[in-house]
Amino acid sequence: MADTAGPGARSLGLVSIDKAHTVEVPADLRAALAAGSVLAITLEPPGGSPHGAPTGPIIAKGSVRI
């Protein structure tokens, strides 16, 4: 799951398709979560992106509301 879909996107970790997840945003990234920020879920290879940034297509996204 990424905190944006564009350049500078940062991974918030992996989620699976077979169970519910709660993702805690690390303290150092919380300040970036302002109204209008976008969270996106991308489809990545098993084990995640090889370089830490999203590589796959976006399969879900939503804007942050405060």
C-alpha beads as a LAMMPS data file, in Angstrom:
LAMMPS data file: protein, C-alpha beads

66 atoms
65 bonds

1 atom types
1 bond types

-500.0 500.0 xlo xhi
-500.0 500.0 ylo yhi
-500.0 500.0 zlo zhi

Masses

1 110.0

Atoms # bond

1 1 1 0.000 0.000 0.000
2 1 1 1.388 3.402 -0.953
3 1 1 0.688 6.868 0.366
4 1 1 0.527 8.336 -3.170
5 1 1 0.428 6.963 -6.672
6 1 1 2.934 9.330 -8.258
7 1 1 6.582 10.223 -7.894
8 1 1 7.747 10.104 -4.304
9 1 1 5.228 7.428 -3.367
10 1 1 6.169 5.607 -0.176
11 1 1 5.272 2.073 0.805
12 1 1 3.234 1.559 3.960
13 1 1 3.673 -2.204 3.825
14 1 1 2.104 -5.280 2.312
15 1 1 -1.488 -6.456 2.536
16 1 1 -2.934 -9.733 1.309
17 1 1 -6.095 -10.374 -0.652
18 1 1 -7.443 -13.037 1.689
19 1 1 -7.905 -11.173 4.983
20 1 1 -8.642 -7.755 6.470
21 1 1 -5.736 -5.515 7.465
22 1 1 -5.111 -2.479 9.599
23 1 1 -2.143 -0.447 8.406
24 1 1 -0.510 1.885 10.898
25 1 1 1.082 4.898 9.253
26 1 1 4.604 5.374 10.657
27 1 1 5.014 8.503 12.783
28 1 1 7.487 10.058 10.333
29 1 1 4.904 9.874 7.511
30 1 1 1.825 11.055 9.443
31 1 1 2.583 14.747 8.849
32 1 1 2.289 14.115 5.091
33 1 1 -1.292 12.880 5.511
34 1 1 -3.084 16.162 4.944
35 1 1 -6.566 16.611 3.504
36 1 1 -6.411 15.726 -0.172
37 1 1 -3.512 13.283 0.160
38 1 1 -4.135 10.030 -1.675
39 1 1 -3.664 6.491 -0.376
40 1 1 -3.396 3.810 -3.054
41 1 1 -3.111 0.042 -3.160
42 1 1 -0.988 -1.355 -5.969
43 1 1 -0.620 -4.888 -7.229
44 1 1 2.987 -5.941 -6.607
45 1 1 5.016 -9.132 -7.092
46 1 1 5.181 -11.689 -4.245
47 1 1 7.298 -10.215 -1.445
48 1 1 6.630 -6.636 -2.509
49 1 1 8.275 -4.149 -4.804
50 1 1 11.949 -4.885 -5.424
51 1 1 12.964 -1.269 -4.717
52 1 1 10.445 -0.098 -2.098
53 1 1 8.390 2.122 -4.406
54 1 1 5.186 0.972 -6.099
55 1 1 5.676 -0.690 -9.493
56 1 1 2.330 -2.314 -10.236
57 1 1 -1.036 -0.950 -11.315
58 1 1 -3.259 0.854 -8.802
59 1 1 -6.200 -1.362 -7.829
60 1 1 -7.748 0.924 -5.181
61 1 1 -7.270 4.504 -4.027
62 1 1 -8.911 7.116 -1.847
63 1 1 -8.363 10.646 -0.633
64 1 1 -7.629 11.498 2.994
65 1 1 -10.406 13.422 4.736
66 1 1 -9.772 15.239 7.974

Bonds

1 1 1 2
2 1 2 3
3 1 3 4
4 1 4 5
5 1 5 6
6 1 6 7
7 1 7 8
8 1 8 9
9 1 9 10
10 1 10 11
11 1 11 12
12 1 12 13
13 1 13 14
14 1 14 15
15 1 15 16
16 1 16 17
17 1 17 18
18 1 18 19
19 1 19 20
20 1 20 21
21 1 21 22
22 1 22 23
23 1 23 24
24 1 24 25
25 1 25 26
26 1 26 27
27 1 27 28
28 1 28 29
29 1 29 30
30 1 30 31
31 1 31 32
32 1 32 33
33 1 33 34
34 1 34 35
35 1 35 36
36 1 36 37
37 1 37 38
38 1 38 39
39 1 39 40
40 1 40 41
41 1 41 42
42 1 42 43
43 1 43 44
44 1 44 45
45 1 45 46
46 1 46 47
47 1 47 48
48 1 48 49
49 1 49 50
50 1 50 51
51 1 51 52
52 1 52 53
53 1 53 54
54 1 54 55
55 1 55 56
56 1 56 57
57 1 57 58
58 1 58 59
59 1 59 60
60 1 60 61
61 1 61 62
62 1 62 63
63 1 63 64
64 1 64 65
65 1 65 66
